[in-house]
Amino acid sequence: MGVQKFKTFDEARRALWLPAGDPRILERMRRLAEMRQPHGQVRHGVYRFRTIEEAKVRSKRPHA
């Protein structure tokens, strides 16, 4: 995909839209759906450990 230049934000905004029935719509929807998929495990919160050994054990344990 080449680089496009725009003089205004409105021109750039209009360039994002595809006409109804354009077959590229499905490909764009697929790429957007892939971006929302979680990649790997997400850790929530902050953990504090007394020793480095406790931290290592925690890092090897699967997350719920």
VMD Tcl script that builds the backbone (N, CA, C; Angstrom):
set m [mol new atoms 192]
animate dup $m
set s [atomselect $m all]
$s set {name element resname resid chain x y z} {
  {N N MET 1 A 0.848 -1.175 0.000}
  {CA C MET 1 A 0.000 0.000 0.000}
  {C C MET 1 A 0.895 1.240 0.000}
  {N N GLY 2 A 0.611 2.137 -0.898}
  {CA C GLY 2 A 1.408 3.345 -1.009}
  {C C GLY 2 A 1.025 4.394 0.019}
  {N N VAL 3 A 1.803 5.441 0.063}
  {CA C VAL 3 A 1.559 6.544 0.983}
  {C C VAL 3 A 0.614 7.539 0.311}
  {N N GLN 4 A -0.402 7.968 1.062}
  {CA C GLN 4 A -1.329 8.973 0.558}
  {C C GLN 4 A -1.099 10.270 1.313}
  {N N LYS 5 A -1.216 11.384 0.599}
  {CA C LYS 5 A -1.074 12.691 1.238}
  {C C LYS 5 A -2.420 13.404 1.175}
  {N N PHE 6 A -2.739 14.119 2.248}
  {CA C PHE 6 A -3.999 14.822 2.336}
  {C C PHE 6 A -3.747 16.256 2.761}
  {N N LYS 7 A -4.580 17.151 2.261}
  {CA C LYS 7 A -4.459 18.558 2.643}
  {C C LYS 7 A -5.271 18.883 3.882}
  {N N THR 8 A -6.334 18.116 4.117}
  {CA C THR 8 A -7.185 18.373 5.286}
  {C C THR 8 A -7.501 17.054 5.982}
  {N N PHE 9 A -7.957 17.158 7.225}
  {CA C PHE 9 A -8.380 15.968 7.959}
  {C C PHE 9 A -9.627 15.365 7.332}
  {N N ASP 10 A -10.489 16.192 6.774}
  {CA C ASP 10 A -11.692 15.676 6.128}
  {C C ASP 10 A -11.350 14.783 4.938}
  {N N GLU 11 A -10.366 15.170 4.152}
  {CA C GLU 11 A -9.930 14.325 3.038}
  {C C GLU 11 A -9.428 12.979 3.540}
  {N N ALA 12 A -8.651 12.994 4.596}
  {CA C ALA 12 A -8.121 11.753 5.158}
  {C C ALA 12 A -9.254 10.890 5.710}
  {N N ARG 13 A -10.200 11.498 6.371}
  {CA C ARG 13 A -11.330 10.762 6.941}
  {C C ARG 13 A -12.147 10.102 5.837}
  {N N ARG 14 A -12.390 10.808 4.739}
  {CA C ARG 14 A -13.156 10.250 3.624}
  {C C ARG 14 A -12.414 9.091 2.964}
  {N N ALA 15 A -11.090 9.127 2.973}
  {CA C ALA 15 A -10.295 8.066 2.342}
  {C C ALA 15 A -10.406 6.743 3.100}
  {N N LEU 16 A -10.807 6.779 4.364}
  {CA C LEU 16 A -10.951 5.552 5.136}
  {C C LEU 16 A -12.186 4.746 4.749}
  {N N TRP 17 A -13.205 5.406 4.219}
  {CA C TRP 17 A -14.469 4.739 3.917}
  {C C TRP 17 A -14.398 4.014 2.588}
  {N N LEU 18 A -15.024 2.830 2.547}
  {CA C LEU 18 A -15.149 2.065 1.311}
  {C C LEU 18 A -16.603 2.123 0.857}
  {N N PRO 19 A -16.856 2.139 -0.444}
  {CA C PRO 19 A -18.237 2.173 -0.914}
  {C C PRO 19 A -18.967 0.876 -0.576}
  {N N ALA 20 A -20.287 0.961 -0.437}
  {CA C ALA 20 A -21.091 -0.225 -0.124}
  {C C ALA 20 A -20.891 -1.274 -1.208}
  {N N GLY 21 A -20.757 -2.533 -0.787}
  {CA C GLY 21 A -20.575 -3.628 -1.731}
  {C C GLY 21 A -19.139 -3.880 -2.142}
  {N N ASP 22 A -18.205 -3.076 -1.654}
  {CA C ASP 22 A -16.788 -3.252 -1.990}
  {C C ASP 22 A -16.280 -4.549 -1.340}
  {N N PRO 23 A -15.644 -5.449 -2.103}
  {CA C PRO 23 A -15.177 -6.716 -1.518}
  {C C PRO 23 A -14.062 -6.527 -0.478}
  {N N ARG 24 A -13.419 -5.372 -0.452}
  {CA C ARG 24 A -12.369 -5.138 0.545}
  {C C ARG 24 A -12.929 -4.939 1.945}
  {N N ILE 25 A -14.244 -4.718 2.052}
  {CA C ILE 25 A -14.867 -4.519 3.362}
  {C C ILE 25 A -14.668 -5.754 4.245}
  {N N LEU 26 A -14.873 -6.939 3.672}
  {CA C LEU 26 A -14.729 -8.168 4.456}
  {C C LEU 26 A -13.294 -8.354 4.945}
  {N N GLU 27 A -12.325 -8.052 4.099}
  {CA C GLU 27 A -10.920 -8.167 4.511}
  {C C GLU 27 A -10.608 -7.185 5.637}
  {N N ARG 28 A -11.111 -5.978 5.543}
  {CA C ARG 28 A -10.889 -4.984 6.595}
  {C C ARG 28 A -11.540 -5.429 7.906}
  {N N MET 29 A -12.733 -6.003 7.820}
  {CA C MET 29 A -13.422 -6.498 9.019}
  {C C MET 29 A -12.635 -7.645 9.660}
  {N N ARG 30 A -12.066 -8.535 8.828}
  {CA C ARG 30 A -11.276 -9.646 9.353}
  {C C ARG 30 A -10.042 -9.136 10.102}
  {N N ARG 31 A -9.350 -8.133 9.512}
  {CA C ARG 31 A -8.162 -7.580 10.169}
  {C C ARG 31 A -8.522 -6.909 11.484}
  {N N LEU 32 A -9.638 -6.187 11.520}
  {CA C LEU 32 A -10.067 -5.550 12.762}
  {C C LEU 32 A -10.413 -6.585 13.826}
  {N N ALA 33 A -11.059 -7.686 13.414}
  {CA C ALA 33 A -11.402 -8.740 14.363}
  {C C ALA 33 A -10.141 -9.394 14.917}
  {N N GLU 34 A -9.118 -9.560 14.097}
  {CA C GLU 34 A -7.854 -10.135 14.575}
  {C C GLU 34 A -7.199 -9.238 15.615}
  {N N MET 35 A -7.325 -7.917 15.457}
  {CA C MET 35 A -6.711 -6.998 16.415}
  {C C MET 35 A -7.373 -7.077 17.787}
  {N N ARG 36 A -8.650 -7.420 17.832}
  {CA C ARG 36 A -9.336 -7.471 19.116}
  {C C ARG 36 A -9.118 -8.795 19.839}
  {N N GLN 37 A -8.545 -9.788 19.179}
  {CA C GLN 37 A -8.273 -11.072 19.816}
  {C C GLN 37 A -7.148 -10.911 20.827}
  {N N PRO 38 A -7.314 -11.476 22.022}
  {CA C PRO 38 A -6.222 -11.391 23.001}
  {C C PRO 38 A -5.028 -12.229 22.546}
  {N N HIS 39 A -3.856 -11.684 22.690}
  {CA C HIS 39 A -2.629 -12.387 22.334}
  {C C HIS 39 A -1.915 -12.793 23.609}
  {N N GLY 40 A -2.082 -14.045 23.980}
  {CA C GLY 40 A -1.437 -14.520 25.204}
  {C C GLY 40 A -2.259 -14.196 26.441}
  {N N GLN 41 A -1.648 -14.391 27.564}
  {CA C GLN 41 A -2.327 -14.181 28.828}
  {C C GLN 41 A -2.108 -12.759 29.318}
  {N N VAL 42 A -3.133 -12.225 29.922}
  {CA C VAL 42 A -3.065 -10.881 30.465}
  {C C VAL 42 A -2.975 -10.986 31.976}
  {N N ARG 43 A -2.012 -10.338 32.559}
  {CA C ARG 43 A -1.866 -10.331 34.018}
  {C C ARG 43 A -2.538 -9.096 34.576}
  {N N HIS 44 A -3.316 -9.303 35.618}
  {CA C HIS 44 A -4.018 -8.199 36.246}
  {C C HIS 44 A -3.442 -7.959 37.638}
  {N N GLY 45 A -3.255 -6.732 37.980}
  {CA C GLY 45 A -2.823 -6.396 39.321}
  {C C GLY 45 A -1.316 -6.387 39.488}
  {N N VAL 46 A -0.922 -6.056 40.688}
  {CA C VAL 46 A 0.492 -5.979 41.048}
  {C C VAL 46 A 0.742 -6.973 42.167}
  {N N TYR 47 A 1.810 -7.724 42.043}
  {CA C TYR 47 A 2.150 -8.716 43.055}
  {C C TYR 47 A 3.437 -8.312 43.763}
  {N N ARG 48 A 3.486 -8.565 45.060}
  {CA C ARG 48 A 4.681 -8.275 45.834}
  {C C ARG 48 A 5.157 -9.582 46.469}
  {N N PHE 49 A 6.444 -9.875 46.315}
  {CA C PHE 49 A 7.002 -11.118 46.814}
  {C C PHE 49 A 8.095 -10.815 47.833}
  {N N ARG 50 A 8.224 -11.704 48.801}
  {CA C ARG 50 A 9.271 -11.542 49.820}
  {C C ARG 50 A 10.633 -11.979 49.290}
  {N N THR 51 A 10.625 -12.972 48.384}
  {CA C THR 51 A 11.900 -13.464 47.846}
  {C C THR 51 A 11.794 -13.605 46.337}
  {N N ILE 52 A 12.954 -13.675 45.694}
  {CA C ILE 52 A 12.991 -13.876 44.247}
  {C C ILE 52 A 12.469 -15.267 43.891}
  {N N GLU 53 A 12.641 -16.223 44.795}
  {CA C GLU 53 A 12.155 -17.576 44.551}
  {C C GLU 53 A 10.627 -17.595 44.455}
  {N N GLU 54 A 9.958 -16.842 45.326}
  {CA C GLU 54 A 8.499 -16.753 45.261}
  {C C GLU 54 A 8.065 -16.157 43.927}
  {N N ALA 55 A 8.769 -15.155 43.455}
  {CA C ALA 55 A 8.428 -14.523 42.179}
  {C C ALA 55 A 8.618 -15.501 41.022}
  {N N LYS 56 A 9.678 -16.294 41.060}
  {CA C LYS 56 A 9.928 -17.270 40.002}
  {C C LYS 56 A 8.851 -18.344 39.971}
  {N N VAL 57 A 8.429 -18.799 41.164}
  {CA C VAL 57 A 7.360 -19.796 41.222}
  {C C VAL 57 A 6.087 -19.223 40.628}
  {N N ARG 58 A 5.779 -17.996 40.982}
  {CA C ARG 58 A 4.561 -17.343 40.467}
  {C C ARG 58 A 4.612 -17.162 38.947}
  {N N SER 59 A 5.772 -16.831 38.399}
  {CA C SER 59 A 5.882 -16.597 36.964}
  {C C SER 59 A 5.707 -17.874 36.160}
  {N N LYS 60 A 5.987 -19.036 36.761}
  {CA C LYS 60 A 5.854 -20.316 36.049}
  {C C LYS 60 A 4.456 -20.900 36.195}
  {N N ARG 61 A 3.657 -20.391 37.115}
  {CA C ARG 61 A 2.318 -20.915 37.372}
  {C C ARG 61 A 1.343 -20.359 36.328}
  {N N PRO 62 A 0.450 -21.229 35.809}
  {CA C PRO 62 A -0.562 -20.705 34.867}
  {C C PRO 62 A -1.508 -19.751 35.559}
  {N N HIS 63 A -1.957 -18.744 34.820}
  {CA C HIS 63 A -2.833 -17.711 35.387}
  {C C HIS 63 A -4.283 -18.103 35.193}
  {N N ALA 64 A -5.096 -17.752 36.159}
  {CA C ALA 64 A -6.527 -18.074 36.086}
  {C C ALA 64 A -7.286 -16.952 35.449}
}
mol reanalyze $m
mol bondsrecalc $m
mol representation Tube
mol addrep $m
